[in-house]
Amino acid sequence: MGRSFPSDILDSSMVGRSIGFPENMYIVGTVNMDETTHPFSKKVLDRANTIEFNRVQLDYLDFLNGPSVELEPQNIENGMLRADYLYLKDLASKHMELIKETSLTLVGINEALKPLGAQVGYRVRDEICMYLAYNQEGKLFSQEDAFDYCLVQKILPRISGSDSRVEHTIKELFKLLTNQELSEDIEDYTAYIKLSKYPRSTEKLVEMYRRLTHDGFTSFWIS
């Protein structure tokens, strides 16, 4: 039996047979984000979830205490990873309320992003809705935690710059997430971060705001 490809890279008229990505092939990439690296374009951010690995815990030394426990290999079928939802309408019968609620929240976020021309479009809205639906069905995180990850992975990386529009956007997003004002006069935002429904995004906004006020420029990626 021939292998089935969801889409062809080269068709049979070019190489004698169809060549494409098989259904169980997934592409994951890494990049070091520093002063030598160009930031991701909005086109990339629209199509991929970007996950930061930047937490360092030097005092974690448990791995030095004796041999590590050998884990049994796990069989994971492709059905565990394959997307069941390809279009937003695929969600409608089961998750219409989630779609409405998420879309309404993103309307407010887009208002904050508008001065930068960094608003999200239908593709990002659909991807966030699908992320939240998979999370709900898999009972992985709370809805707030899942949306927090969406904000950090899909929304905040779109923000960078040095002018008053960037400051306005960061302040408006902070207000949306915490119902509090972001101000240079406040030195400790720990309480706001802890009380926020979206603590990861709130902490990142504070970090970006402090960088902007200190250095005159900010970006999601500069640390």
Stockholm file with secondary structure:
# STOCKHOLM 1.0

chainA/1-223         MGRSFPSDILDSSMVGRSIGFPENMYIVGTVNMDETTHPFSKKVLDRANTIEFNRVQLDYLDFLNGPSVELEPQNIENGMLRADYLYLKDLASKHMELIKETSLTLVGINEALKPLGAQVGYRVRDEICMYLAYNQEGKLFSQEDAFDYCLVQKILPRISGSDSRVEHTIKELFKLLTNQELSEDIEDYTAYIKLSKYPRSTEKLVEMYRRLTHDGFTSFWIS
#=GR chainA/1-223 SS CCCCCSSEEECHHHHSSCEECCTTCCCCCCCCCSTTSCCCCHHHHHHCCCCCCCCCCTTCCGGGSSCCCCCCCCCCCGGGTSCSCCSGGGTHHHHHHHHHHHHHHHHHHHHHHGGGTCCCCHHHHHHHHHHHHHHHHHTCSCHHHHHHHHIIIIIGGGCEESSHHHHHHHHHHHHHHHSSCCCTTCCCCHHHHHHSSSHHHHHHHHHHHHHHHHHSCEESSCC
#=GC SS_cons         CCCCCSSEEECHHHHSSCEECCTTCCCCCCCCCSTTSCCCCHHHHHHCCCCCCCCCCTTCCGGGSSCCCCCCCCCCCGGGTSCSCCSGGGTHHHHHHHHHHHHHHHHHHHHHHGGGTCCCCHHHHHHHHHHHHHHHHHTCSCHHHHHHHHIIIIIGGGCEESSHHHHHHHHHHHHHHHSSCCCTTCCCCHHHHHHSSSHHHHHHHHHHHHHHHHHSCEESSCC
//
